[in-house]
């Protein structure tokens, strides 16, 4: 009876793992065998596992994502894994709505892991905020202290109108809206337009 129960549990684990792996093009999410990302669907599925390892194997056009739900980034939450762009590109257009103070917006909301070898091309982000202390960037809104962005190159535009409220104000940048971590060997080309910002110094 115990042996049969163990077999059922193992079968359930295997089926769950197989179903999850089907969200991606292959891999198991480990350092040695990262999940393969080649489509829009694969990329958006990163939201289901923010601590795994990923590698992009094709250029991806996310298209016009329209206006997202309030206080949502494209990948919402703290990405603590590793995303290797593998020299491939992602392009997108999106409108963010921020009505919660201290919130962040971008391809990733927050990053405490590593983003590397990624190109963001011909992309645009618009943020309309009714709260203060908002961050918006084309790779991430907020790069946390443990986060690293390296060998990434961005071309695009950010247009943001916010209510500065109190605190330190809001930040916008082509790579990251606000960086507390490390940005290395990376570049950004484009325009950052902000209305209602206390300062626009952090144009990373």
C-alpha positions as CSV (number, residue, x, y, z in Angstrom):
1,X,0.0,0.0,0.0
2,X,2.8,2.4,0.9
3,X,4.7,1.5,-2.3
4,X,1.6,2.2,-4.4
5,X,1.1,5.6,-2.7
6,X,4.8,6.5,-3.4
7,X,4.3,5.5,-7.0
8,X,1.3,7.8,-7.3
9,X,3.2,10.7,-5.7
10,X,6.1,10.2,-8.0
11,X,3.8,10.0,-11.0
12,X,2.1,13.2,-10.0
13,X,5.4,15.0,-9.6
14,X,6.6,13.9,-13.0
15,X,3.3,14.9,-14.7
16,X,3.4,18.3,-13.0
17,X,7.0,18.9,-14.1
18,X,6.2,17.8,-17.7
19,X,3.2,20.1,-17.8
20,X,5.3,23.0,-16.6
21,X,8.1,22.3,-19.0
22,X,5.6,22.5,-21.9
23,X,5.3,26.2,-21.2
24,X,8.8,26.5,-22.8
25,X,10.7,25.2,-25.8
26,X,12.8,22.7,-23.7
27,X,15.1,22.6,-20.8
28,X,14.4,22.1,-17.1
29,X,15.2,25.6,-15.8
30,X,18.5,24.7,-14.2
31,X,21.8,26.4,-14.7
32,X,23.0,23.5,-16.9
33,X,19.8,23.1,-18.8
34,X,17.9,26.5,-18.9
35,X,14.4,26.8,-20.3
36,X,14.4,27.6,-24.0
37,X,12.6,30.8,-25.0
38,X,11.7,31.3,-28.6
39,X,8.1,32.7,-28.7
40,X,6.0,35.4,-27.1
41,X,4.1,32.6,-25.2
42,X,7.4,31.2,-23.8
43,X,8.5,34.6,-22.6
44,X,5.3,35.5,-20.9
45,X,5.3,32.1,-19.1
46,X,8.4,33.3,-17.2
47,X,5.9,34.8,-14.7
48,X,5.2,31.3,-13.5
49,X,8.8,30.8,-12.3
50,X,10.8,33.9,-11.5
51,X,13.8,32.0,-10.0
52,X,14.7,29.7,-12.9
53,X,17.3,30.0,-15.6
54,X,16.3,30.9,-19.2
55,X,18.0,31.3,-22.6
56,X,16.5,33.0,-25.6
57,X,17.1,31.2,-28.9
58,X,15.2,33.4,-31.4
59,X,14.3,37.1,-31.8
60,X,10.9,37.7,-30.3
61,X,8.3,40.4,-31.2
62,X,5.9,40.8,-28.3
63,X,3.9,43.2,-30.4
64,X,1.6,45.9,-29.1
65,X,0.5,44.7,-25.6
66,X,-2.0,47.5,-25.2
67,X,-2.8,48.9,-21.8
68,X,-1.9,46.5,-19.0
69,X,-3.9,46.0,-15.8
70,X,-3.1,48.7,-13.3
71,X,0.2,48.2,-11.4
72,X,1.3,45.3,-13.6
73,X,4.6,45.0,-15.5
74,X,5.0,42.6,-18.5
75,X,6.7,40.2,-16.1
76,X,5.4,41.1,-12.6
77,X,7.3,40.4,-9.5
78,X,11.0,40.1,-8.5
79,X,12.9,38.1,-11.1
80,X,15.7,36.4,-9.2
81,X,16.8,33.9,-11.8
82,X,19.0,34.3,-14.9
83,X,17.9,35.4,-18.3
84,X,20.4,35.0,-21.1
85,X,19.3,36.8,-24.2
86,X,22.0,35.0,-26.2
87,X,22.4,38.0,-28.4
88,X,18.8,37.8,-29.6
89,X,16.3,40.7,-29.5
90,X,12.9,41.5,-27.9
91,X,10.7,44.3,-29.2
92,X,7.4,45.5,-27.8
93,X,5.0,48.4,-27.2
94,X,3.0,48.8,-24.0
95,X,1.1,51.2,-21.8
96,X,1.5,50.9,-18.0
97,X,-0.9,52.4,-15.4
98,X,0.6,53.1,-12.0
99,X,-1.6,54.1,-9.1
100,X,0.4,52.5,-6.2
101,X,3.3,54.3,-4.7
102,X,6.7,52.6,-4.9
103,X,5.8,50.5,-7.9
104,X,7.9,49.6,-11.0
105,X,7.3,48.9,-14.6
106,X,9.1,47.5,-17.6
107,X,9.8,44.2,-19.4
108,X,10.5,43.0,-15.9
109,X,9.0,44.8,-12.8
110,X,12.0,44.1,-10.5
111,X,15.3,42.2,-11.0
112,X,17.4,40.8,-8.2
113,X,18.9,38.2,-10.6
114,X,20.8,38.5,-13.8
115,X,19.8,39.8,-17.3
116,X,22.6,39.4,-19.9
117,X,23.3,39.4,-23.6
118,X,19.8,40.9,-24.4
119,X,18.9,43.4,-27.1
120,X,15.7,45.5,-26.8
121,X,14.9,47.0,-30.2
122,X,12.3,49.4,-31.5
123,X,10.4,49.4,-28.3
124,X,8.3,51.9,-26.5
125,X,6.7,52.2,-23.0
126,X,4.2,54.7,-21.8
127,X,3.5,55.1,-18.1
128,X,0.6,57.1,-16.7
129,X,0.8,57.4,-12.9
130,X,-1.5,58.9,-10.2
131,X,1.0,58.0,-7.4
132,X,4.5,59.1,-6.6
133,X,7.8,57.1,-6.5
134,X,7.2,55.2,-9.7
135,X,10.0,53.6,-11.8
136,X,9.9,52.7,-15.5
137,X,12.5,51.2,-17.8
138,X,12.6,49.2,-21.0
139,X,14.4,46.2,-19.3
140,X,13.2,46.7,-15.8
141,X,11.6,49.3,-13.6
142,X,13.8,48.6,-10.6
143,X,17.2,46.8,-10.5
144,X,17.6,45.7,-6.9
145,X,20.9,45.7,-5.0
146,X,21.7,42.1,-5.9
147,X,20.6,42.5,-9.5
148,X,23.0,42.6,-12.6
149,X,22.3,43.7,-16.1
150,X,25.3,43.1,-18.4
151,X,26.0,43.2,-22.1
152,X,22.5,44.5,-22.9
153,X,21.6,47.1,-25.5
154,X,18.4,49.0,-25.7
155,X,16.9,51.2,-28.4
156,X,13.5,52.7,-27.8
157,X,11.5,55.4,-26.1
158,X,9.8,56.1,-22.8
159,X,7.0,58.6,-22.3
160,X,5.8,59.0,-18.7
161,X,3.4,61.3,-16.9
162,X,3.3,60.9,-13.1
163,X,2.2,62.7,-10.0
164,X,5.4,63.0,-7.9
165,X,3.6,63.0,-4.6
166,X,6.0,62.7,-1.7
167,X,9.3,60.9,-1.1
168,X,12.1,60.8,-3.6
169,X,10.0,61.1,-6.7
170,X,9.9,58.9,-9.8
171,X,12.7,57.6,-12.1
172,X,12.8,56.7,-15.8
173,X,15.5,55.2,-17.8
174,X,16.0,53.3,-21.0
175,X,17.7,50.3,-19.4
176,X,16.3,50.5,-15.8
177,X,14.1,53.1,-14.2
178,X,16.1,53.0,-11.0
179,X,19.3,51.0,-10.4
180,X,20.5,49.9,-7.0
181,X,22.5,47.1,-8.6
182,X,25.1,46.8,-11.3
183,X,24.7,47.7,-15.0
184,X,27.8,46.7,-17.0
185,X,28.9,46.9,-20.6
186,X,25.4,48.0,-21.7
187,X,23.9,50.9,-23.6
188,X,20.7,52.7,-24.3
189,X,19.7,54.8,-27.3
190,X,16.4,56.7,-27.5
191,X,14.3,59.3,-25.8
192,X,13.0,59.5,-22.2
193,X,10.3,62.1,-21.7
194,X,8.9,62.6,-18.3
195,X,6.3,65.0,-16.8
196,X,5.9,65.3,-13.1
197,X,9.3,63.9,-12.2
198,X,11.3,65.4,-9.3
199,X,14.5,64.5,-11.1
200,X,15.4,62.7,-14.4
201,X,19.0,62.0,-13.4
202,X,18.7,58.3,-13.4
203,X,18.4,57.7,-17.1
204,X,20.4,54.5,-17.2
